[in-house]
Amino acid sequence: MKNSKSGLKIIFPLIALSLGLLSFKLYSQSKEIAALEQTILEKNQTFTDLSQAISELENEIANSDSLSFVEKIARDEYKMVKPKEIIFIDKDKDTYTSP
């Protein structure tokens, strides 16, 4: 009888320790899974944004031979203006707030 009681005294703490370690491991893995799922969502959003940018660039390439595209590039990148056109630049644009 003494042998079985001393065996139980050893087995129960081992079982309790094993369950504690298992619980801790499951908790830490669930936190890691949640973090990885958040990373997946962020990567999917980045992929969507990049896909949209690619389609916009492909559209620009398809329309690159049009006169409106050439005019847009000349205005945006080279700051060119049409003859007799006056450009006004508001220096206080950033500090002005609308009512």
Backbone as JSON, one array per atom type, in Angstrom:
{
  "sequence": "MKNSKSGLKIIFPLIALSLGLLSFKLYSQSKEIAALEQTILEKNQTFTDLSQAISELENEIANSDSLSFVEKIARDEYKMVKPKEIIFIDKDKDTYTSP",
  "N": [[0.81, -1.19, 0.0], [1.96, 1.2, 0.75], [3.73, 1.71, -1.29], [2.12, 2.32, -3.54], [0.93, 4.69, -2.72], [3.13, 6.41, -2.51], [3.88, 6.46, -5.15], [1.71, 7.75, -6.28], [2.04, 10.23, -5.13], [4.12, 11.21, -6.56], [3.28, 11.07, -9.22], [0.93, 12.75, -9.5], [1.87, 15.49, -9.07], [3.58, 15.59, -11.3], [1.78, 15.29, -13.41], [0.21, 17.58, -13.01], [2.18, 19.56, -13.43], [2.82, 19.01, -16.1], [0.36, 19.6, -17.34], [0.22, 22.31, -16.75], [2.46, 23.32, -18.2], [1.65, 22.61, -20.77], [-0.66, 24.16, -21.03], [0.47, 26.75, -20.9], [2.06, 26.67, -23.21], [0.12, 26.38, -25.23], [-1.25, 28.81, -24.89], [0.77, 30.69, -25.54], [1.21, 29.98, -28.19], [-1.26, 30.58, -29.3], [-1.26, 33.36, -29.11], [0.84, 33.9, -30.86], [-0.23, 32.93, -33.25], [-2.34, 34.73, -33.61], [-0.86, 37.07, -34.03], [0.44, 36.4, -36.41], [-1.76, 36.13, -38.11], [-2.59, 38.79, -38.2], [-0.39, 39.88, -39.52], [-0.69, 38.62, -41.97], [-3.08, 39.81, -42.86], [-2.18, 42.46, -43.15], [-0.25, 42.11, -45.15], [-1.89, 41.22, -47.23], [-3.38, 43.55, -47.66], [-1.35, 45.26, -48.51], [-0.66, 43.93, -50.85], [-3.03, 44.28, -52.31], [-3.04, 47.07, -52.59], [-0.69, 47.43, -54.09], [-1.35, 45.98, -56.38], [-3.39, 47.57, -57.39], [-1.93, 49.91, -57.91], [-0.24, 48.94, -59.89], [-2.09, 48.36, -61.93], [-2.97, 50.95, -62.47], [-0.59, 52.07, -63.45], [-0.22, 50.46, -65.7], [-2.39, 51.31, -67.16], [-1.66, 53.97, -67.61], [0.59, 53.5, -69.22], [-0.64, 52.35, -71.42], [-2.02, 54.55, -72.36], [-0.01, 56.28, -73.02], [0.74, 57.32, -75.44], [-1.01, 59.29, -76.03], [-2.04, 62.71, -76.47], [-2.96, 64.09, -74.22], [-1.72, 62.77, -72.11], [0.97, 63.36, -72.56], [0.85, 66.12, -72.19], [0.14, 66.18, -69.47], [2.43, 65.08, -68.24], [4.31, 67.0, -69.0], [3.34, 69.23, -67.63], [3.3, 68.38, -64.91], [5.87, 67.24, -64.28], [7.8, 68.79, -65.57], [7.02, 71.35, -65.17], [5.84, 72.97, -67.11], [3.96, 75.41, -68.98], [1.02, 76.51, -70.76], [0.97, 78.71, -73.63], [0.51, 82.14, -72.81], [-0.57, 81.54, -70.37], [-1.04, 81.9, -66.91], [0.37, 81.05, -63.86], [-0.62, 80.83, -60.56], [0.71, 80.77, -57.35], [-0.01, 79.9, -54.15], [1.43, 80.89, -51.3], [0.7, 80.67, -48.66], [-0.85, 78.44, -48.48], [-0.66, 76.07, -46.96], [-0.96, 76.96, -44.38], [-3.45, 78.09, -44.23], [-6.76, 77.65, -43.09], [-9.92, 76.27, -43.73], [-13.15, 77.77, -43.13]],
  "CA": [[0.0, 0.0, 0.0], [2.82, 2.36, 0.83], [4.33, 1.91, -2.6], [1.18, 2.96, -4.45], [0.73, 6.07, -2.27], [4.32, 7.19, -2.86], [3.83, 6.6, -6.61], [0.72, 8.79, -6.57], [2.59, 11.51, -4.71], [5.03, 11.65, -7.62], [2.56, 11.17, -10.49], [0.04, 13.91, -9.52], [2.6, 16.73, -9.38], [4.08, 15.54, -12.68], [0.63, 15.55, -14.29], [-0.13, 19.0, -12.86], [3.23, 20.31, -14.1], [2.65, 18.8, -17.54], [-0.81, 20.37, -17.77], [0.6, 23.72, -16.69], [3.33, 23.6, -19.33], [0.83, 22.5, -21.98], [-1.51, 25.35, -21.07], [1.33, 27.89, -21.25], [2.47, 26.54, -24.61], [-1.06, 26.67, -26.05], [-1.51, 30.25, -24.8], [1.79, 31.42, -26.31], [0.99, 29.7, -29.6], [-2.44, 31.3, -29.75], [-0.83, 34.75, -29.32], [1.66, 33.92, -32.07], [-1.15, 32.76, -34.38], [-3.04, 36.01, -33.79], [0.1, 38.01, -34.63], [0.66, 35.99, -37.8], [-2.97, 36.47, -38.86], [-2.53, 40.24, -38.42], [0.62, 40.08, -40.55], [-1.3, 38.19, -43.23], [-4.01, 40.86, -43.26], [-1.39, 43.6, -43.61], [0.36, 41.74, -46.43], [-2.96, 41.21, -48.23], [-3.7, 44.95, -47.97], [-0.24, 45.75, -49.31], [-0.8, 43.3, -52.16], [-4.14, 44.94, -52.99], [-2.58, 48.42, -52.95], [0.29, 47.31, -55.17], [-2.07, 45.56, -57.58], [-4.08, 48.75, -57.9], [-0.91, 50.79, -58.49], [0.21, 48.32, -61.14], [-3.12, 48.55, -62.96], [-2.94, 52.36, -62.85], [0.59, 52.27, -64.29], [-0.48, 49.83, -66.99], [-3.32, 52.2, -67.86], [-0.86, 55.09, -68.08], [1.41, 53.02, -70.33], [-1.51, 52.18, -72.58], [-2.4, 55.87, -72.85], [1.18, 57.12, -73.07], [0.9, 57.96, -76.74], [-2.03, 60.33, -76.22], [-1.59, 64.08, -76.25], [-3.27, 64.5, -72.85], [-0.7, 62.21, -71.24], [2.18, 64.16, -72.76], [0.61, 67.4, -71.52], [0.17, 65.95, -68.02], [3.84, 64.92, -67.86], [4.98, 68.29, -69.18], [2.91, 70.12, -66.55], [3.65, 67.87, -63.58], [7.28, 66.97, -64.05], [8.67, 69.82, -66.11], [6.43, 72.64, -64.8], [5.59, 73.74, -68.33], [2.64, 76.03, -69.05], [0.57, 76.85, -72.11], [1.21, 80.13, -73.93], [-0.38, 83.13, -72.2], [-1.16, 80.98, -69.15], [-0.39, 82.41, -65.71], [0.24, 80.15, -62.72], [-0.59, 81.49, -59.25], [1.11, 79.86, -56.28], [-0.39, 80.43, -52.84], [2.47, 80.53, -50.33], [0.05, 80.39, -47.38], [-1.8, 77.35, -48.69], [-0.57, 75.09, -45.88], [-1.36, 77.56, -43.1], [-4.84, 78.53, -44.3], [-7.76, 76.65, -42.74], [-11.24, 76.7, -44.18], [-14.1, 77.99, -42.01]],
  "C": [[0.86, 1.27, 0.0], [3.43, 2.69, -0.53], [3.4, 2.64, -3.55], [0.92, 4.41, -4.04], [1.94, 6.93, -2.62], [4.39, 7.4, -4.37], [2.86, 7.69, -7.0], [1.24, 10.17, -6.19], [3.54, 12.07, -5.77], [4.26, 11.92, -8.91], [1.68, 12.43, -10.55], [0.77, 15.23, -9.75], [3.16, 16.77, -10.8], [2.95, 15.84, -13.68], [0.24, 17.02, -14.22], [0.91, 19.88, -13.56], [3.11, 20.19, -15.62], [1.47, 19.6, -18.08], [-0.53, 21.87, -17.74], [1.47, 24.13, -17.87], [2.55, 23.57, -20.65], [-0.06, 23.73, -22.12], [-0.71, 26.59, -21.48], [1.71, 27.85, -22.71], [1.3, 26.86, -25.54], [-1.38, 28.16, -26.05], [-0.5, 31.04, -25.64], [1.61, 31.18, -27.81], [-0.24, 30.44, -30.13], [-2.13, 32.78, -29.97], [-0.01, 34.86, -30.6], [0.78, 33.77, -33.32], [-1.89, 34.06, -34.66], [-2.12, 37.04, -34.44], [0.34, 37.68, -36.1], [-0.56, 36.29, -38.66], [-3.02, 37.97, -39.15], [-1.52, 40.56, -39.51], [0.06, 39.7, -41.92], [-2.27, 39.25, -43.74], [-3.26, 42.08, -43.81], [-0.77, 43.31, -44.97], [-0.68, 41.71, -47.54], [-3.34, 42.63, -48.63], [-2.61, 45.56, -48.83], [-0.32, 45.21, -50.72], [-1.9, 43.98, -52.96], [-3.72, 46.34, -53.45], [-1.62, 48.37, -54.13], [-0.37, 46.87, -56.48], [-2.8, 46.73, -58.22], [-3.08, 49.71, -58.55], [-0.4, 50.25, -59.82], [-0.81, 48.53, -62.25], [-3.18, 50.01, -63.41], [-1.75, 52.65, -63.77], [0.41, 51.64, -65.67], [-1.43, 50.68, -67.82], [-2.57, 53.42, -68.4], [0.01, 54.69, -69.26], [0.57, 52.87, -71.59], [-1.89, 53.52, -73.2], [-1.21, 56.8, -73.04], [1.37, 57.82, -74.41], [-0.13, 59.06, -76.99], [-1.46, 61.7, -75.88], [-1.86, 64.55, -74.82], [-2.24, 63.96, -71.86], [0.6, 63.01, -71.34], [2.03, 65.51, -72.07], [0.69, 67.26, -70.0], [1.62, 65.82, -67.53], [4.57, 66.25, -67.96], [4.61, 69.24, -68.04], [3.43, 69.66, -65.19], [5.16, 67.79, -63.34], [8.19, 68.1, -64.5], [8.15, 71.24, -65.87], [6.21, 73.55, -66.0], [4.17, 74.3, -68.29], [2.31, 76.31, -70.51], [0.9, 78.32, -72.37], [0.11, 81.01, -73.34], [-1.09, 82.59, -70.97], [-0.35, 81.49, -67.96], [-0.67, 81.45, -64.56], [0.35, 80.97, -61.44], [-0.25, 80.45, -58.19], [0.81, 80.54, -54.95], [0.64, 79.96, -51.81], [1.88, 80.16, -48.98], [-0.94, 79.23, -47.47], [-1.81, 76.37, -47.52], [-1.08, 75.66, -44.56], [-2.83, 77.98, -43.07], [-5.77, 77.37, -43.93], [-9.13, 77.15, -43.18], [-12.21, 76.83, -42.99], [-15.05, 76.84, -41.84]]
}
